[in-house]
Amino acid sequence: MFGSSLDSSLLLDSIYQTLYMVTVSLVLGALIGIPLGILLVITRKNGIWENVIIYYLLNPIINIFRSLPFIILLIAIVPFTKLIVGTSIGTSAAIVPLTVYVAPYIARLVENSLLEVNSGVIEAAHSMGASPFQIIRYFLLPEALGSLILALTTSIIGLIGATAMAGAVGGGGIGDLALAYGYQRFDTIVIVITVIILVIMVQVIQSLGNVLSRLVRRS
């Protein structure tokens, strides 16, 4: 392809692996991160379900995981990855550290999005006798939906970058392709192609996220 040793089928496989890793880890990370983000908001001081014990337990734990660079986290939880999937190498194995990486990231973004909701909305919900669950379901989340979409968009872009790093330890995907064919074989064309693909992915996802967020805010 383009004077390179790279085969087009291999490129397509790498793109598929990247999309697979991003999709699965995003879904799993969101299932963990969104509830954590909600808990951080409602259990904080003056929250709708104030609980300082839960808040002060969750907050530092999320901070610790958020502070770890992905490549270090990837190596640090190898035993846990092996326990879950039976191996630390391959596309499926990479999903474990990717999920652990993105879950606290999503939690923080969700927390920031929910904190942007006007306090008057919460007060109005309280005055109508809404329960904490009803406030979250019918007031807090709908009001923050546009911001939450942008938060998930940012998470997807972060995951794309992380999958590229996962390739350094045999995680598969475009990062692994760039390392094996571009760096180790000194094939500049492969590196250029992989960079272009990653840039296109990010641009498409960011554009879609922006459009969806605008549509939600106008509705």
C-alpha positions as CSV (number, residue, x, y, z in Angstrom):
1,M,0.0,0.0,0.0
2,F,1.4,3.3,-1.1
3,G,4.9,1.8,-1.5
4,S,4.8,0.4,2.0
5,S,5.0,-3.2,3.3
6,L,1.7,-2.7,4.9
7,D,-1.2,-4.9,3.7
8,S,-4.6,-3.3,3.4
9,S,-6.3,-6.2,5.1
10,L,-4.0,-5.8,8.1
11,L,-4.8,-2.1,8.2
12,L,-8.5,-2.8,8.3
13,D,-8.1,-5.4,11.0
14,S,-6.2,-2.8,13.1
15,I,-8.9,-0.2,12.6
16,Y,-11.5,-2.8,13.7
17,Q,-9.5,-3.8,16.8
18,T,-9.2,-0.1,17.8
19,L,-12.9,0.5,17.3
20,Y,-13.6,-2.7,19.2
21,M,-11.4,-1.8,22.2
22,V,-12.8,1.8,22.3
23,T,-16.5,0.7,22.1
24,V,-16.3,-2.1,24.7
25,S,-14.2,-0.2,27.2
26,L,-16.3,2.9,26.8
27,V,-19.5,1.0,27.5
28,L,-18.0,-0.8,30.5
29,G,-16.3,2.4,31.7
30,A,-19.5,4.4,31.4
31,L,-21.4,1.7,33.4
32,I,-18.9,2.3,36.2
33,G,-18.0,5.9,35.8
34,I,-21.5,7.5,35.4
35,P,-22.8,6.1,38.7
36,L,-19.6,7.1,40.4
37,G,-19.9,10.6,39.0
38,I,-23.5,10.9,40.2
39,L,-22.4,9.6,43.7
40,L,-19.7,12.2,43.9
41,V,-22.3,15.0,43.3
42,I,-25.1,13.8,45.4
43,T,-23.0,12.7,48.4
44,R,-20.9,15.8,48.7
45,K,-21.6,18.5,51.2
46,N,-25.0,20.0,50.7
47,G,-25.8,17.4,48.0
48,I,-29.2,15.9,47.6
49,W,-28.1,12.7,49.4
50,E,-25.3,14.1,51.6
51,N,-23.0,11.3,52.9
52,V,-19.5,12.4,53.8
53,I,-18.2,8.9,54.4
54,I,-19.0,7.7,50.8
55,Y,-17.8,11.0,49.3
56,Y,-14.5,11.0,51.2
57,L,-13.9,7.4,50.3
58,L,-14.7,7.7,46.6
59,N,-13.0,11.0,46.0
60,P,-9.4,10.0,46.8
61,I,-9.7,6.6,45.1
62,I,-10.9,8.2,41.9
63,N,-8.0,10.8,42.2
64,I,-5.5,8.0,42.5
65,F,-6.6,6.2,39.4
66,R,-7.0,9.5,37.5
67,S,-3.4,10.5,38.3
68,L,-1.8,7.3,36.9
69,P,-0.5,7.6,33.3
70,F,-2.1,4.9,31.2
71,I,1.1,3.1,30.3
72,I,1.9,2.7,34.0
73,L,-1.6,1.6,34.8
74,L,-1.4,-0.9,31.9
75,I,1.6,-2.6,33.5
76,A,0.6,-2.2,37.1
77,I,-2.7,-4.2,36.7
78,V,-1.2,-7.0,34.6
79,P,-2.1,-9.6,37.3
80,F,-5.7,-8.3,37.5
81,T,-5.9,-8.4,33.7
82,K,-4.7,-12.0,33.7
83,L,-7.2,-12.9,36.4
84,I,-10.1,-11.4,34.3
85,V,-9.3,-12.6,30.8
86,G,-6.5,-15.2,31.3
87,T,-3.8,-13.2,29.5
88,S,-2.3,-9.7,29.4
89,I,-1.6,-9.7,25.7
90,G,-4.1,-9.0,22.9
91,T,-7.1,-6.9,22.1
92,S,-9.5,-8.4,24.7
93,A,-6.8,-8.1,27.4
94,A,-6.3,-4.4,26.6
95,I,-10.0,-3.8,27.4
96,V,-9.4,-4.4,31.1
97,P,-6.8,-1.6,31.7
98,L,-8.7,0.7,29.2
99,T,-11.9,0.3,31.3
100,V,-10.0,0.9,34.6
101,Y,-8.4,3.9,33.0
102,V,-11.6,5.5,31.5
103,A,-14.0,4.8,34.4
104,P,-12.6,7.4,36.8
105,Y,-12.0,9.7,33.9
106,I,-15.7,9.5,33.0
107,A,-16.7,9.9,36.7
108,R,-14.9,13.2,37.0
109,L,-16.3,14.5,33.7
110,V,-19.8,13.5,34.8
111,E,-19.3,15.2,38.2
112,N,-18.3,18.4,36.4
113,S,-21.2,18.3,34.1
114,L,-23.8,17.7,36.9
115,L,-22.3,20.5,39.0
116,E,-23.0,22.9,36.2
117,V,-26.7,22.4,36.6
118,N,-28.4,25.5,38.0
119,S,-29.1,25.0,41.7
120,G,-32.6,26.5,41.1
121,V,-33.6,23.4,39.2
122,I,-32.7,21.2,42.2
123,E,-34.5,23.6,44.6
124,A,-37.6,23.5,42.4
125,A,-37.5,19.7,42.4
126,H,-37.3,19.7,46.2
127,S,-40.2,22.0,46.5
128,M,-42.3,19.6,44.4
129,G,-41.5,16.8,46.8
130,A,-39.3,14.8,44.4
131,S,-37.2,12.0,45.9
132,P,-33.4,11.9,45.4
133,F,-33.8,9.3,42.6
134,Q,-36.5,11.4,40.9
135,I,-34.3,14.5,41.1
136,I,-31.4,12.6,39.4
137,R,-33.6,10.9,36.8
138,Y,-36.0,13.7,35.8
139,F,-34.1,16.9,36.6
140,L,-30.3,16.5,37.1
141,L,-29.5,14.2,34.2
142,P,-31.8,15.8,31.6
143,E,-30.5,19.3,32.4
144,A,-26.9,18.1,32.1
145,L,-27.4,15.9,29.0
146,G,-25.7,18.3,26.5
147,S,-22.7,18.6,28.7
148,L,-22.7,14.8,29.4
149,I,-22.6,14.1,25.6
150,L,-19.5,16.3,25.4
151,A,-18.0,14.5,28.4
152,L,-18.4,11.1,26.7
153,T,-17.0,12.5,23.5
154,T,-13.9,13.6,25.4
155,S,-13.7,10.1,27.0
156,I,-13.8,8.4,23.5
157,I,-11.0,10.6,22.3
158,G,-9.0,9.8,25.4
159,L,-9.6,6.1,24.8
160,I,-8.4,6.3,21.2
161,G,-5.1,7.7,22.5
162,A,-4.9,5.1,25.1
163,T,-5.5,2.3,22.6
164,A,-2.5,3.6,20.6
165,M,-0.4,3.2,23.8
166,A,-1.8,-0.3,24.4
167,G,-0.2,-1.3,21.2
168,A,3.2,-0.9,22.8
169,V,2.5,-4.0,24.9
170,G,0.8,-6.1,22.3
171,G,-2.7,-4.7,22.7
172,G,-3.4,-4.7,19.0
173,G,-5.0,-2.0,17.1
174,I,-3.6,1.0,15.2
175,G,-0.9,1.6,17.9
176,D,0.4,-1.9,17.6
177,L,0.5,-1.5,13.8
178,A,2.4,1.7,13.9
179,L,4.9,0.2,16.3
180,A,5.4,-3.2,14.5
181,Y,5.4,-1.9,10.9
182,G,6.3,1.7,11.3
183,Y,8.8,2.1,14.1
184,Q,10.4,-1.4,14.2
185,R,10.7,-1.6,10.4
186,F,11.5,2.1,9.8
187,D,8.5,2.4,7.5
188,T,7.6,6.1,7.6
189,I,4.6,5.7,5.3
190,V,2.9,3.3,7.9
191,I,3.4,5.9,10.6
192,V,1.9,8.6,8.5
193,I,-1.1,6.5,7.5
194,T,-1.8,5.5,11.1
195,V,-1.5,9.2,12.3
196,I,-3.9,10.3,9.5
197,I,-6.4,7.6,10.5
198,L,-6.3,8.6,14.2
199,V,-6.7,12.2,13.3
200,I,-9.7,11.4,11.2
201,M,-11.3,9.3,13.9
202,V,-10.9,12.1,16.5
203,Q,-12.2,14.8,14.2
204,V,-15.3,12.7,13.2
205,I,-16.1,11.8,16.8
206,Q,-15.6,15.3,18.1
207,S,-17.8,16.7,15.3
208,L,-20.6,14.2,16.1
209,G,-20.4,15.0,19.8
210,N,-20.6,18.7,19.1
211,V,-23.6,18.3,16.8
212,L,-25.5,16.0,19.3
213,S,-24.8,18.3,22.2
214,R,-26.1,21.3,20.3
215,L,-29.3,19.4,19.3
216,V,-29.9,18.4,22.9
217,R,-29.4,21.9,24.2
218,R,-31.9,23.3,21.7
219,S,-34.6,20.7,22.4
